């Protein structure tokens, strides 16, 4: 049992995969937050443009 625990502690085969997974999650999180923020800004711009166009044509 002691040898098994020692071997599990020293082996690093899965470490790269976990790091890539964490990096992928971080990138996805940043992308979702960015798209949400940019989407709100674009919506506001088009809403303002629509209201200006409507008031100009009246």
N, CA, C and O atoms as a Maestro MAE file, in Angstrom:
{
 s_m_m2io_version
 :::
 2.0.0
}

f_m_ct {
 s_m_title
 :::
 protein
 m_atom[232] {
  # First column is atom index #
  i_m_mmod_type
  r_m_x_coord
  r_m_y_coord
  r_m_z_coord
  i_m_residue_number
  s_m_chain_name
  s_m_pdb_residue_name
  s_m_pdb_atom_name
  i_m_atomic_number
  :::
  1 25 0.823 -1.190 0.000 1 A "UNK " " N  " 7
  2 3 0.000 0.000 0.000 1 A "UNK " " CA " 6
  3 2 0.868 1.255 0.000 1 A "UNK " " C  " 6
  4 15 0.557 2.237 -0.675 1 A "UNK " " O  " 8
  5 25 1.940 1.216 0.749 2 A "UNK " " N  " 7
  6 3 2.839 2.360 0.810 2 A "UNK " " CA " 6
  7 2 3.467 2.629 -0.565 2 A "UNK " " C  " 6
  8 15 3.637 3.781 -0.964 2 A "UNK " " O  " 8
  9 25 3.808 1.546 -1.284 3 A "UNK " " N  " 7
  10 3 4.387 1.701 -2.626 3 A "UNK " " CA " 6
  11 2 3.373 2.309 -3.596 3 A "UNK " " C  " 6
  12 15 3.733 3.131 -4.438 3 A "UNK " " O  " 8
  13 25 2.127 1.911 -3.480 4 A "UNK " " N  " 7
  14 3 1.076 2.451 -4.351 4 A "UNK " " CA " 6
  15 2 0.897 3.945 -4.114 4 A "UNK " " C  " 6
  16 15 0.811 4.720 -5.066 4 A "UNK " " O  " 8
  17 25 0.841 4.346 -2.862 5 A "UNK " " N  " 7
  18 3 0.688 5.761 -2.554 5 A "UNK " " CA " 6
  19 2 1.893 6.570 -3.029 5 A "UNK " " C  " 6
  20 15 1.735 7.683 -3.531 5 A "UNK " " O  " 8
  21 25 3.066 6.030 -2.875 6 A "UNK " " N  " 7
  22 3 4.284 6.706 -3.323 6 A "UNK " " CA " 6
  23 2 4.295 6.862 -4.839 6 A "UNK " " C  " 6
  24 15 4.674 7.909 -5.363 6 A "UNK " " O  " 8
  25 25 3.874 5.806 -5.540 7 A "UNK " " N  " 7
  26 3 3.843 5.847 -7.009 7 A "UNK " " CA " 6
  27 2 2.798 6.855 -7.497 7 A "UNK " " C  " 6
  28 15 3.058 7.613 -8.432 7 A "UNK " " O  " 8
  29 25 1.615 6.866 -6.865 8 A "UNK " " N  " 7
  30 3 0.580 7.820 -7.266 8 A "UNK " " CA " 6
  31 2 1.025 9.259 -7.017 8 A "UNK " " C  " 6
  32 15 0.682 10.153 -7.790 8 A "UNK " " O  " 8
  33 25 1.772 9.487 -5.964 9 A "UNK " " N  " 7
  34 3 2.241 10.831 -5.634 9 A "UNK " " CA " 6
  35 2 3.291 11.310 -6.624 9 A "UNK " " C  " 6
  36 15 3.359 12.503 -6.918 9 A "UNK " " O  " 8
  37 25 4.108 10.402 -7.143 10 A "UNK " " N  " 7
  38 3 5.226 10.785 -8.010 10 A "UNK " " CA " 6
  39 2 4.858 10.843 -9.481 10 A "UNK " " C  " 6
  40 15 5.486 11.579 -10.242 10 A "UNK " " O  " 8
  41 25 3.852 10.081 -9.901 11 A "UNK " " N  " 7
  42 3 3.490 10.072 -11.319 11 A "UNK " " CA " 6
  43 2 2.770 11.359 -11.696 11 A "UNK " " C  " 6
  44 15 1.971 11.880 -10.916 11 A "UNK " " O  " 8
  45 25 3.049 11.871 -12.885 12 A "UNK " " N  " 7
  46 3 2.450 13.123 -13.345 12 A "UNK " " CA " 6
  47 2 1.840 12.971 -14.734 12 A "UNK " " C  " 6
  48 15 1.789 13.940 -15.492 12 A "UNK " " O  " 8
  49 25 1.379 11.776 -15.079 13 A "UNK " " N  " 7
  50 3 0.864 11.527 -16.425 13 A "UNK " " CA " 6
  51 2 -0.421 12.303 -16.716 13 A "UNK " " C  " 6
  52 15 -0.593 12.796 -17.831 13 A "UNK " " O  " 8
  53 25 -1.320 12.424 -15.751 14 A "UNK " " N  " 7
  54 3 -2.592 13.096 -15.982 14 A "UNK " " CA " 6
  55 2 -2.555 14.587 -15.731 14 A "UNK " " C  " 6
  56 15 -3.548 15.278 -15.956 14 A "UNK " " O  " 8
  57 25 -1.440 15.084 -15.276 15 A "UNK " " N  " 7
  58 3 -1.354 16.500 -14.912 15 A "UNK " " CA " 6
  59 2 -1.568 17.409 -16.116 15 A "UNK " " C  " 6
  60 15 -2.278 18.408 -16.003 15 A "UNK " " O  " 8
  61 25 -0.986 17.100 -17.244 16 A "UNK " " N  " 7
  62 3 -1.135 17.936 -18.437 16 A "UNK " " CA " 6
  63 2 -2.588 18.004 -18.885 16 A "UNK " " C  " 6
  64 15 -3.082 19.066 -19.262 16 A "UNK " " O  " 8
  65 25 -3.264 16.867 -18.841 17 A "UNK " " N  " 7
  66 3 -4.664 16.828 -19.262 17 A "UNK " " CA " 6
  67 2 -5.529 17.694 -18.353 17 A "UNK " " C  " 6
  68 15 -6.417 18.397 -18.835 17 A "UNK " " O  " 8
  69 25 -5.287 17.654 -17.071 18 A "UNK " " N  " 7
  70 3 -6.047 18.479 -16.132 18 A "UNK " " CA " 6
  71 2 -5.763 19.958 -16.385 18 A "UNK " " C  " 6
  72 15 -6.681 20.777 -16.354 18 A "UNK " " O  " 8
  73 25 -4.508 20.305 -16.635 19 A "UNK " " N  " 7
  74 3 -4.162 21.703 -16.903 19 A "UNK " " CA " 6
  75 2 -4.831 22.201 -18.183 19 A "UNK " " C  " 6
  76 15 -5.333 23.324 -18.220 19 A "UNK " " O  " 8
  77 25 -4.841 21.383 -19.222 20 A "UNK " " N  " 7
  78 3 -5.510 21.779 -20.466 20 A "UNK " " CA " 6
  79 2 -7.011 21.927 -20.238 20 A "UNK " " C  " 6
  80 15 -7.635 22.838 -20.783 20 A "UNK " " O  " 8
  81 25 -7.585 21.049 -19.449 21 A "UNK " " N  " 7
  82 3 -9.013 21.148 -19.144 21 A "UNK " " CA " 6
  83 2 -9.344 22.429 -18.398 21 A "UNK " " C  " 6
  84 15 -10.322 23.103 -18.723 21 A "UNK " " O  " 8
  85 25 -8.539 22.768 -17.402 22 A "UNK " " N  " 7
  86 3 -8.758 24.005 -16.656 22 A "UNK " " CA " 6
  87 2 -8.590 25.238 -17.541 22 A "UNK " " C  " 6
  88 15 -9.336 26.209 -17.416 22 A "UNK " " O  " 8
  89 25 -7.610 25.190 -18.428 23 A "UNK " " N  " 7
  90 3 -7.397 26.300 -19.353 23 A "UNK " " CA " 6
  91 2 -8.584 26.454 -20.296 23 A "UNK " " C  " 6
  92 15 -9.004 27.573 -20.587 23 A "UNK " " O  " 8
  93 25 -9.123 25.343 -20.772 24 A "UNK " " N  " 7
  94 3 -10.288 25.380 -21.653 24 A "UNK " " CA " 6
  95 2 -11.501 25.960 -20.932 24 A "UNK " " C  " 6
  96 15 -12.248 26.745 -21.515 24 A "UNK " " O  " 8
  97 25 -11.702 25.587 -19.682 25 A "UNK " " N  " 7
  98 3 -12.810 26.124 -18.907 25 A "UNK " " CA " 6
  99 2 -12.638 27.628 -18.703 25 A "UNK " " C  " 6
  100 15 -13.607 28.379 -18.809 25 A "UNK " " O  " 8
  101 25 -11.426 28.069 -18.414 26 A "UNK " " N  " 7
  102 3 -11.170 29.495 -18.227 26 A "UNK " " CA " 6
  103 2 -11.440 30.279 -19.507 26 A "UNK " " C  " 6
  104 15 -12.063 31.340 -19.463 26 A "UNK " " O  " 8
  105 25 -10.982 29.770 -20.638 27 A "UNK " " N  " 7
  106 3 -11.210 30.443 -21.923 27 A "UNK " " CA " 6
  107 2 -12.706 30.507 -22.234 27 A "UNK " " C  " 6
  108 15 -13.197 31.534 -22.701 27 A "UNK " " O  " 8
  109 25 -13.428 29.422 -21.979 28 A "UNK " " N  " 7
  110 3 -14.870 29.408 -22.237 28 A "UNK " " CA " 6
  111 2 -15.591 30.408 -21.348 28 A "UNK " " C  " 6
  112 15 -16.510 31.092 -21.798 28 A "UNK " " O  " 8
  113 25 -15.183 30.496 -20.096 29 A "UNK " " N  " 7
  114 3 -15.806 31.444 -19.175 29 A "UNK " " CA " 6
  115 2 -15.570 32.883 -19.608 29 A "UNK " " C  " 6
  116 15 -16.488 33.702 -19.572 29 A "UNK " " O  " 8
  117 25 -14.352 33.193 -20.015 30 A "UNK " " N  " 7
  118 3 -14.040 34.540 -20.493 30 A "UNK " " CA " 6
  119 2 -14.839 34.851 -21.764 30 A "UNK " " C  " 6
  120 15 -15.323 35.970 -21.936 30 A "UNK " " O  " 8
  121 25 -14.974 33.871 -22.642 31 A "UNK " " N  " 7
  122 3 -15.730 34.090 -23.881 31 A "UNK " " CA " 6
  123 2 -17.199 34.367 -23.584 31 A "UNK " " C  " 6
  124 15 -17.790 35.260 -24.190 31 A "UNK " " O  " 8
  125 25 -17.790 33.627 -22.673 32 A "UNK " " N  " 7
  126 3 -19.203 33.830 -22.351 32 A "UNK " " CA " 6
  127 2 -19.426 35.205 -21.725 32 A "UNK " " C  " 6
  128 15 -20.371 35.907 -22.086 32 A "UNK " " O  " 8
  129 25 -18.567 35.585 -20.798 33 A "UNK " " N  " 7
  130 3 -18.708 36.902 -20.152 33 A "UNK " " CA " 6
  131 2 -18.516 38.014 -21.175 33 A "UNK " " C  " 6
  132 15 -19.257 38.997 -21.167 33 A "UNK " " O  " 8
  133 25 -17.529 37.869 -22.057 34 A "UNK " " N  " 7
  134 3 -17.270 38.895 -23.071 34 A "UNK " " CA " 6
  135 2 -18.443 39.031 -24.035 34 A "UNK " " C  " 6
  136 15 -18.867 40.143 -24.351 34 A "UNK " " O  " 8
  137 25 -18.962 37.912 -24.497 35 A "UNK " " N  " 7
  138 3 -20.074 37.960 -25.447 35 A "UNK " " CA " 6
  139 2 -21.309 38.565 -24.800 35 A "UNK " " C  " 6
  140 15 -22.042 39.318 -25.442 35 A "UNK " " O  " 8
  141 25 -21.541 38.245 -23.544 36 A "UNK " " N  " 7
  142 3 -22.693 38.817 -22.833 36 A "UNK " " CA " 6
  143 2 -22.548 40.325 -22.699 36 A "UNK " " C  " 6
  144 15 -23.504 41.065 -22.931 36 A "UNK " " O  " 8
  145 25 -21.368 40.779 -22.328 37 A "UNK " " N  " 7
  146 3 -21.134 42.214 -22.165 37 A "UNK " " CA " 6
  147 2 -21.238 42.947 -23.493 37 A "UNK " " C  " 6
  148 15 -21.896 43.983 -23.581 37 A "UNK " " O  " 8
  149 25 -20.601 42.423 -24.513 38 A "UNK " " N  " 7
  150 3 -20.643 43.056 -25.834 38 A "UNK " " CA " 6
  151 2 -22.059 43.037 -26.393 38 A "UNK " " C  " 6
  152 15 -22.496 43.995 -27.031 38 A "UNK " " O  " 8
  153 25 -22.779 41.934 -26.150 39 A "UNK " " N  " 7
  154 3 -24.160 41.836 -26.625 39 A "UNK " " CA " 6
  155 2 -25.050 42.904 -26.026 39 A "UNK " " C  " 6
  156 15 -25.893 43.479 -26.715 39 A "UNK " " O  " 8
  157 25 -24.864 43.170 -24.745 40 A "UNK " " N  " 7
  158 3 -25.664 44.220 -24.102 40 A "UNK " " CA " 6
  159 2 -25.341 45.589 -24.697 40 A "UNK " " C  " 6
  160 15 -26.239 46.404 -24.911 40 A "UNK " " O  " 8
  161 25 -24.077 45.835 -24.959 41 A "UNK " " N  " 7
  162 3 -23.679 47.114 -25.562 41 A "UNK " " CA " 6
  163 2 -24.245 47.290 -26.956 41 A "UNK " " C  " 6
  164 15 -24.720 48.371 -27.303 41 A "UNK " " O  " 8
  165 25 -24.199 46.248 -27.750 42 A "UNK " " N  " 7
  166 3 -24.725 46.312 -29.118 42 A "UNK " " CA " 6
  167 2 -26.237 46.507 -29.098 42 A "UNK " " C  " 6
  168 15 -26.780 47.254 -29.913 42 A "UNK " " O  " 8
  169 25 -26.916 45.841 -28.172 43 A "UNK " " N  " 7
  170 3 -28.365 46.009 -28.048 43 A "UNK " " CA " 6
  171 2 -28.716 47.453 -27.722 43 A "UNK " " C  " 6
  172 15 -29.657 48.011 -28.286 43 A "UNK " " O  " 8
  173 25 -27.964 48.054 -26.818 44 A "UNK " " N  " 7
  174 3 -28.212 49.454 -26.466 44 A "UNK " " CA " 6
  175 2 -27.985 50.376 -27.654 44 A "UNK " " C  " 6
  176 15 -28.756 51.312 -27.864 44 A "UNK " " O  " 8
  177 25 -26.945 50.126 -28.428 45 A "UNK " " N  " 7
  178 3 -26.647 50.955 -29.606 45 A "UNK " " CA " 6
  179 2 -27.783 50.874 -30.614 45 A "UNK " " C  " 6
  180 15 -28.220 51.897 -31.141 45 A "UNK " " O  " 8
  181 25 -28.269 49.657 -30.887 46 A "UNK " " N  " 7
  182 3 -29.355 49.512 -31.861 46 A "UNK " " CA " 6
  183 2 -30.667 50.080 -31.328 46 A "UNK " " C  " 6
  184 15 -31.465 50.613 -32.099 46 A "UNK " " O  " 8
  185 25 -30.898 49.973 -30.038 47 A "UNK " " N  " 7
  186 3 -32.115 50.560 -29.462 47 A "UNK " " CA " 6
  187 2 -32.089 52.076 -29.591 47 A "UNK " " C  " 6
  188 15 -33.098 52.689 -29.942 47 A "UNK " " O  " 8
  189 25 -30.944 52.681 -29.310 48 A "UNK " " N  " 7
  190 3 -30.814 54.128 -29.464 48 A "UNK " " CA " 6
  191 2 -30.979 54.550 -30.918 48 A "UNK " " C  " 6
  192 15 -31.630 55.553 -31.210 48 A "UNK " " O  " 8
  193 25 -30.388 53.785 -31.826 49 A "UNK " " N  " 7
  194 3 -30.513 54.106 -33.250 49 A "UNK " " CA " 6
  195 2 -31.957 53.989 -33.706 49 A "UNK " " C  " 6
  196 15 -32.426 54.802 -34.503 49 A "UNK " " O  " 8
  197 25 -32.666 52.981 -33.204 50 A "UNK " " N  " 7
  198 3 -34.070 52.808 -33.586 50 A "UNK " " CA " 6
  199 2 -34.928 53.944 -33.049 50 A "UNK " " C  " 6
  200 15 -35.822 54.431 -33.742 50 A "UNK " " O  " 8
  201 25 -34.663 54.364 -31.830 51 A "UNK " " N  " 7
  202 3 -35.467 55.457 -31.273 51 A "UNK " " CA " 6
  203 2 -35.168 56.781 -31.971 51 A "UNK " " C  " 6
  204 15 -36.074 57.591 -32.167 51 A "UNK " " O  " 8
  205 25 -33.919 57.011 -32.344 52 A "UNK " " N  " 7
  206 3 -33.562 58.241 -33.072 52 A "UNK " " CA " 6
  207 2 -34.206 58.217 -34.449 52 A "UNK " " C  " 6
  208 15 -34.720 59.237 -34.907 52 A "UNK " " O  " 8
  209 25 -34.188 57.084 -35.106 53 A "UNK " " N  " 7
  210 3 -34.792 56.964 -36.440 53 A "UNK " " CA " 6
  211 2 -36.295 57.160 -36.363 53 A "UNK " " C  " 6
  212 15 -36.881 57.818 -37.223 53 A "UNK " " O  " 8
  213 25 -36.920 56.599 -35.347 54 A "UNK " " N  " 7
  214 3 -38.374 56.737 -35.195 54 A "UNK " " CA " 6
  215 2 -38.753 58.194 -34.912 54 A "UNK " " C  " 6
  216 15 -39.718 58.709 -35.476 54 A "UNK " " O  " 8
  217 25 -37.997 58.849 -34.045 55 A "UNK " " N  " 7
  218 3 -38.334 60.241 -33.712 55 A "UNK " " CA " 6
  219 2 -37.998 61.173 -34.872 55 A "UNK " " C  " 6
  220 15 -38.647 62.210 -35.015 55 A "UNK " " O  " 8
  221 25 -37.029 60.852 -35.691 56 A "UNK " " N  " 7
  222 3 -36.669 61.710 -36.826 56 A "UNK " " CA " 6
  223 2 -37.713 61.594 -37.940 56 A "UNK " " C  " 6
  224 15 -37.963 62.558 -38.665 56 A "UNK " " O  " 8
  225 25 -38.315 60.423 -38.071 57 A "UNK " " N  " 7
  226 3 -39.287 60.247 -39.148 57 A "UNK " " CA " 6
  227 2 -40.665 60.760 -38.765 57 A "UNK " " C  " 6
  228 15 -41.534 60.893 -39.626 57 A "UNK " " O  " 8
  229 25 -40.878 61.050 -37.497 58 A "UNK " " N  " 7
  230 3 -42.211 61.544 -37.046 58 A "UNK " " CA " 6
  231 2 -42.364 63.019 -37.265 58 A "UNK " " C  " 6
  232 15 -43.410 63.585 -36.945 58 A "UNK " " O  " 8
  :::
 }
 m_bond[231] {
  # First column is bond index #
  i_m_from
  i_m_to
  i_m_order
  :::
  1 1 2 1
  2 2 3 1
  3 3 4 2
  4 3 5 1
  5 5 6 1
  6 6 7 1
  7 7 8 2
  8 7 9 1
  9 9 10 1
  10 10 11 1
  11 11 12 2
  12 11 13 1
  13 13 14 1
  14 14 15 1
  15 15 16 2
  16 15 17 1
  17 17 18 1
  18 18 19 1
  19 19 20 2
  20 19 21 1
  21 21 22 1
  22 22 23 1
  23 23 24 2
  24 23 25 1
  25 25 26 1
  26 26 27 1
  27 27 28 2
  28 27 29 1
  29 29 30 1
  30 30 31 1
  31 31 32 2
  32 31 33 1
  33 33 34 1
  34 34 35 1
  35 35 36 2
  36 35 37 1
  37 37 38 1
  38 38 39 1
  39 39 40 2
  40 39 41 1
  41 41 42 1
  42 42 43 1
  43 43 44 2
  44 43 45 1
  45 45 46 1
  46 46 47 1
  47 47 48 2
  48 47 49 1
  49 49 50 1
  50 50 51 1
  51 51 52 2
  52 51 53 1
  53 53 54 1
  54 54 55 1
  55 55 56 2
  56 55 57 1
  57 57 58 1
  58 58 59 1
  59 59 60 2
  60 59 61 1
  61 61 62 1
  62 62 63 1
  63 63 64 2
  64 63 65 1
  65 65 66 1
  66 66 67 1
  67 67 68 2
  68 67 69 1
  69 69 70 1
  70 70 71 1
  71 71 72 2
  72 71 73 1
  73 73 74 1
  74 74 75 1
  75 75 76 2
  76 75 77 1
  77 77 78 1
  78 78 79 1
  79 79 80 2
  80 79 81 1
  81 81 82 1
  82 82 83 1
  83 83 84 2
  84 83 85 1
  85 85 86 1
  86 86 87 1
  87 87 88 2
  88 87 89 1
  89 89 90 1
  90 90 91 1
  91 91 92 2
  92 91 93 1
  93 93 94 1
  94 94 95 1
  95 95 96 2
  96 95 97 1
  97 97 98 1
  98 98 99 1
  99 99 100 2
  100 99 101 1
  101 101 102 1
  102 102 103 1
  103 103 104 2
  104 103 105 1
  105 105 106 1
  106 106 107 1
  107 107 108 2
  108 107 109 1
  109 109 110 1
  110 110 111 1
  111 111 112 2
  112 111 113 1
  113 113 114 1
  114 114 115 1
  115 115 116 2
  116 115 117 1
  117 117 118 1
  118 118 119 1
  119 119 120 2
  120 119 121 1
  121 121 122 1
  122 122 123 1
  123 123 124 2
  124 123 125 1
  125 125 126 1
  126 126 127 1
  127 127 128 2
  128 127 129 1
  129 129 130 1
  130 130 131 1
  131 131 132 2
  132 131 133 1
  133 133 134 1
  134 134 135 1
  135 135 136 2
  136 135 137 1
  137 137 138 1
  138 138 139 1
  139 139 140 2
  140 139 141 1
  141 141 142 1
  142 142 143 1
  143 143 144 2
  144 143 145 1
  145 145 146 1
  146 146 147 1
  147 147 148 2
  148 147 149 1
  149 149 150 1
  150 150 151 1
  151 151 152 2
  152 151 153 1
  153 153 154 1
  154 154 155 1
  155 155 156 2
  156 155 157 1
  157 157 158 1
  158 158 159 1
  159 159 160 2
  160 159 161 1
  161 161 162 1
  162 162 163 1
  163 163 164 2
  164 163 165 1
  165 165 166 1
  166 166 167 1
  167 167 168 2
  168 167 169 1
  169 169 170 1
  170 170 171 1
  171 171 172 2
  172 171 173 1
  173 173 174 1
  174 174 175 1
  175 175 176 2
  176 175 177 1
  177 177 178 1
  178 178 179 1
  179 179 180 2
  180 179 181 1
  181 181 182 1
  182 182 183 1
  183 183 184 2
  184 183 185 1
  185 185 186 1
  186 186 187 1
  187 187 188 2
  188 187 189 1
  189 189 190 1
  190 190 191 1
  191 191 192 2
  192 191 193 1
  193 193 194 1
  194 194 195 1
  195 195 196 2
  196 195 197 1
  197 197 198 1
  198 198 199 1
  199 199 200 2
  200 199 201 1
  201 201 202 1
  202 202 203 1
  203 203 204 2
  204 203 205 1
  205 205 206 1
  206 206 207 1
  207 207 208 2
  208 207 209 1
  209 209 210 1
  210 210 211 1
  211 211 212 2
  212 211 213 1
  213 213 214 1
  214 214 215 1
  215 215 216 2
  216 215 217 1
  217 217 218 1
  218 218 219 1
  219 219 220 2
  220 219 221 1
  221 221 222 1
  222 222 223 1
  223 223 224 2
  224 223 225 1
  225 225 226 1
  226 226 227 1
  227 227 228 2
  228 227 229 1
  229 229 230 1
  230 230 231 1
  231 231 232 2
  :::
 }
}
